Amino acid sequence: VLLHEDGLDPAQFAHELKAYPIRFFYGVPNSQNPSGVTYSEQRRKDIAELLRDKETLLIEDDAYGELNFAGKSLPSFRQYLPEQTIITGSFSKILAPGIRMGWVVAPPAVMEQLVIAKQASDLHSNYLSQRIAYEYLAHEDFDAKIRIIQARYKAQAEQMVSLMKELMPASVRFTTPQGGMFVWVTLPEGISSMEVFERALKEDVAVLPGTPFYTDGGGKNTLRINFSNSTPEKIRVGIERLARVIRDMPRS
Ligand SMILES: Cc1ncc(COP(=O)(O)O)c(C=O)c1O
């Protein structure tokens, strides 16, 4: 279903729900990967209304919920559809990238089935990672750590966006993130982000072409850049080089 700047397209979603017996809907309502889109409160209500009293489960992948630095978090779908919503969260973005440990919030009947499915698939997540997450949660001030991450990411995102405004050609469009880790960039039609990727890499700048995120092979002029893992100095150098690469790109 099409994703707009304020979330899923409700008319198209209504159409799909009528056309197919949809058993579950999966979405990333907060700082979606890769676009950074956060569904507005109105869009959340629209989607919840369309799913109310249907047999469709809604999976709210909230891997980026804690990385919202806009200061205002929006309601989970669980608030509107408590019996149909499953929330998944991750420690990978807030504790350590490699930990690959997460959590699930689900209605009791679903949770019972999930536990059985998890046991059938891998018995349990690896004990060492679980223990590390447990010790951290039990003994550290996790909320304080999250606030530090939010403040850093906010500053890094602001720096990246302000440099992009200064240095990118006017025909390049990009988002102003309110959370998450990414700026989503749309290049002028006819500029291949795959080629930008190859040229930027030669300058030691890594960007992610957008096409693999599209189900229909589209997005050839889109790319995702990451502000979470760079120092202010690296962000400056990276954006300067990327702007130069884009400016020098031949148009097809
Ligand atoms: C939307 C989304 N959900 C989940 C994950 C993965 O989280 P984990 O590391 O816990 O598997 C990612 C990671 O990139 C993500 O972007």
The ligand as a Gaussian input file, in Angstrom:
#p B3LYP/6-31G(d) Opt

LIG

0 1
 C       11.771000      -1.664000      10.880000
 C       12.761000      -2.593000      11.518000
 N       12.323000      -3.579000      12.304000
 C       13.191000      -4.446000      12.897000
 C       14.542000      -4.329000      12.693000
 C       15.494000      -5.365000      13.241000
 O       15.658000      -5.373000      14.551000
 P       16.529000      -6.549000      15.228000
 O       17.941000      -6.138000      15.162000
 O       15.980000      -6.594000      16.613000
 O       16.286000      -7.810000      14.466000
 C       15.042000      -3.324000      11.900000
 C       16.501000      -3.234000      11.718000
 O       17.090000      -2.708000      10.896000
 C       14.136000      -2.425000      11.283000
 O       14.567000      -1.452000      10.478000

